[in-house]
Amino acid sequence: MPAAEPAPVTDDESELHFGCSMLRRTRLYLKGRDRPAMRCSLGYSVRTEEDKRRCLAVEGPSECWHLAAAKRATTQTS
């Protein structure tokens, strides 16, 4: 069984940062193989390691990088 990832290190020892609360670890069963995966409870895709790092970098759903990207796209088209 793989070891759990350690909590990210912060400058303030009393402050822990765990990333977005909507990010969930799950397992996918594809072609008879069990594979770990990350899922967003808001429905956004978390496909790459970069997506995972971005989700872990924000404090919560109000700072979601998917929402920020969608807002930028709508303001650029207006």
DRENPA-3360 file (N, C-alpha, C; in nm, 2 decimals, always signed):
BEGIN
1 = MPAAEPAP = +0.09/-0.12/+0.00/+0.00/+0.00/+0.00/+0.09/+0.12/+0.00 ~ +0.07/+0.22/-0.09/+0.15/+0.34/-0.10/+0.13/+0.43/+0.02 ~ +0.24/+0.49/+0.06/+0.23/+0.59/+0.18/+0.16/+0.71/+0.14 ~ +0.09/+0.77/+0.24/+0.02/+0.90/+0.21/+0.11/+1.01/+0.19 ~ +0.07/+1.11/+0.10/+0.16/+1.22/+0.08/+0.17/+1.31/+0.20 ~ +0.28/+1.36/+0.23/+0.30/+1.45/+0.34/+0.23/+1.58/+0.32 ~ +0.19/+1.65/+0.43/+0.13/+1.78/+0.42/+0.23/+1.88/+0.37 ~ +0.19/+1.97/+0.28/+0.29/+2.07/+0.23/+0.35/+2.16/+0.34;
9 = VTDDESEL = +0.47/+2.19/+0.32/+0.54/+2.27/+0.42/+0.51/+2.42/+0.40 ~ +0.48/+2.49/+0.51/+0.45/+2.64/+0.50/+0.55/+2.71/+0.59 ~ +0.56/+2.84/+0.57/+0.65/+2.92/+0.66/+0.61/+2.92/+0.80 ~ +0.48/+2.93/+0.82/+0.42/+2.93/+0.96/+0.40/+2.79/+1.01 ~ +0.46/+2.75/+1.12/+0.45/+2.61/+1.16/+0.31/+2.58/+1.21 ~ +0.23/+2.68/+1.25/+0.09/+2.65/+1.30/-0.01/+2.64/+1.19 ~ +0.03/+2.67/+1.07/-0.06/+2.67/+0.95/-0.03/+2.55/+0.86 ~ -0.13/+2.47/+0.84/-0.12/+2.36/+0.75/-0.21/+2.39/+0.62;
17 = HFGCSMLR = -0.16/+2.35/+0.51/-0.23/+2.37/+0.38/-0.25/+2.24/+0.31 ~ -0.38/+2.21/+0.29/-0.41/+2.08/+0.23/-0.47/+2.09/+0.09 ~ -0.49/+2.21/+0.04/-0.54/+2.23/-0.10/-0.69/+2.25/-0.09 ~ -0.75/+2.24/-0.21/-0.90/+2.26/-0.22/-0.97/+2.14/-0.16 ~ -1.08/+2.18/-0.08/-1.15/+2.08/-0.01/-1.24/+2.00/-0.11 ~ -1.26/+2.04/-0.23/-1.34/+1.97/-0.33/-1.26/+1.86/-0.40 ~ -1.13/+1.85/-0.38/-1.04/+1.75/-0.45/-1.05/+1.62/-0.37 ~ -1.08/+1.51/-0.44/-1.10/+1.38/-0.37/-1.01/+1.28/-0.44;
25 = RTRLYLKG = -0.95/+1.19/-0.36/-0.88/+1.08/-0.41/-0.98/+0.96/-0.43 ~ -0.97/+0.90/-0.55/-1.06/+0.78/-0.58/-0.98/+0.68/-0.65 ~ -1.04/+0.57/-0.69/-0.97/+0.47/-0.77/-1.05/+0.44/-0.89 ~ -0.99/+0.42/-1.00/-1.05/+0.38/-1.13/-1.02/+0.24/-1.16 ~ -1.12/+0.16/-1.20/-1.10/+0.02/-1.24/-1.12/+0.01/-1.39 ~ -1.01/+0.01/-1.46/-1.01/+0.01/-1.61/-0.94/-0.12/-1.66 ~ -1.01/-0.19/-1.74/-0.95/-0.31/-1.79/-0.89/-0.41/-1.69 ~ -0.96/-0.42/-1.58/-0.91/-0.51/-1.47/-0.80/-0.46/-1.39;
33 = RDRPAMRC = -0.76/-0.33/-1.41/-0.65/-0.27/-1.33/-0.71/-0.16/-1.24 ~ -0.66/-0.16/-1.12/-0.69/-0.06/-1.02/-0.59/+0.06/-1.03 ~ -0.64/+0.18/-1.06/-0.55/+0.29/-1.07/-0.60/+0.41/-0.99 ~ -0.51/+0.47/-0.91/-0.55/+0.59/-0.83/-0.58/+0.71/-0.92 ~ -0.68/+0.79/-0.88/-0.71/+0.91/-0.96/-0.76/+1.02/-0.87 ~ -0.76/+1.14/-0.92/-0.81/+1.26/-0.84/-0.93/+1.31/-0.91 ~ -1.03/+1.34/-0.83/-1.16/+1.39/-0.89/-1.20/+1.52/-0.82 ~ -1.26/+1.61/-0.89/-1.31/+1.74/-0.83/-1.46/+1.72/-0.80;
41 = SLGYSVRT = -1.50/+1.76/-0.68/-1.64/+1.74/-0.65/-1.73/+1.85/-0.72 ~ -1.67/+1.95/-0.77/-1.74/+2.05/-0.85/-1.76/+2.01/-0.99 ~ -1.70/+1.90/-1.03/-1.72/+1.85/-1.17/-1.62/+1.88/-1.27 ~ -1.51/+1.95/-1.23/-1.40/+1.98/-1.32/-1.31/+1.86/-1.33 ~ -1.24/+1.86/-1.45/-1.15/+1.75/-1.47/-1.02/+1.77/-1.41 ~ -0.96/+1.67/-1.35/-0.82/+1.67/-1.29/-0.75/+1.56/-1.36 ~ -0.69/+1.59/-1.48/-0.64/+1.48/-1.56/-0.49/+1.47/-1.55 ~ -0.42/+1.58/-1.53/-0.27/+1.57/-1.53/-0.21/+1.61/-1.39;
49 = EEDKRRCL = -0.09/+1.58/-1.38/-0.02/+1.62/-1.25/-0.02/+1.77/-1.23 ~ -0.01/+1.85/-1.34/-0.02/+1.99/-1.33/-0.16/+2.04/-1.28 ~ -0.26/+1.97/-1.33/-0.40/+2.00/-1.27/-0.40/+1.97/-1.12 ~ -0.35/+1.86/-1.08/-0.35/+1.82/-0.94/-0.27/+1.93/-0.86 ~ -0.15/+1.97/-0.91/-0.08/+2.07/-0.83/-0.15/+2.20/-0.82 ~ -0.22/+2.24/-0.93/-0.30/+2.36/-0.92/-0.41/+2.35/-0.82 ~ -0.48/+2.24/-0.81/-0.59/+2.22/-0.71/-0.53/+2.22/-0.57 ~ -0.41/+2.16/-0.55/-0.35/+2.16/-0.42/-0.30/+2.30/-0.38;
57 = AVEGPSEC = -0.28/+2.39/-0.47/-0.22/+2.52/-0.44/-0.32/+2.62/-0.39 ~ -0.45/+2.60/-0.42/-0.55/+2.69/-0.38/-0.61/+2.65/-0.24 ~ -0.67/+2.75/-0.17/-0.72/+2.73/-0.04/-0.86/+2.66/-0.04 ~ -0.94/+2.68/-0.14/-1.07/+2.63/-0.14/-1.14/+2.66/-0.27 ~ -1.27/+2.62/-0.28/-1.35/+2.64/-0.40/-1.36/+2.78/-0.45 ~ -1.36/+2.88/-0.36/-1.37/+3.02/-0.40/-1.25/+3.07/-0.47 ~ -1.13/+2.99/-0.47/-1.01/+3.03/-0.54/-0.98/+2.93/-0.65 ~ -1.08/+2.86/-0.70/-1.07/+2.75/-0.80/-1.00/+2.81/-0.92;
65 = WHLAAAKR = -0.90/+2.75/-0.97/-0.83/+2.79/-1.09/-0.91/+2.76/-1.22 ~ -1.00/+2.66/-1.21/-1.09/+2.64/-1.32/-1.19/+2.76/-1.34 ~ -1.24/+2.80/-1.23/-1.34/+2.92/-1.23/-1.27/+3.04/-1.28 ~ -1.14/+3.07/-1.24/-1.07/+3.18/-1.28/-1.05/+3.18/-1.43 ~ -1.01/+3.06/-1.49/-0.99/+3.04/-1.63/-1.12/+3.07/-1.71 ~ -1.24/+3.02/-1.65/-1.37/+3.04/-1.72/-1.40/+3.19/-1.72 ~ -1.38/+3.26/-1.61/-1.40/+3.40/-1.60/-1.32/+3.48/-1.70 ~ -1.19/+3.44/-1.72/-1.10/+3.51/-1.81/-1.16/+3.49/-1.96;
73 = ATTQTS = -1.21/+3.37/-1.98/-1.26/+3.33/-2.12/-1.38/+3.41/-2.15 ~ -1.47/+3.43/-2.05/-1.59/+3.51/-2.08/-1.57/+3.66/-2.09 ~ -1.47/+3.71/-2.02/-1.44/+3.85/-2.03/-1.36/+3.88/-2.16 ~ -1.29/+3.79/-2.21/-1.22/+3.81/-2.34/-1.31/+3.80/-2.46 ~ -1.42/+3.73/-2.45/-1.51/+3.72/-2.56/-1.62/+3.83/-2.56 ~ -1.63/+3.90/-2.45/-1.73/+4.01/-2.43/-1.68/+4.13/-2.50;
% end
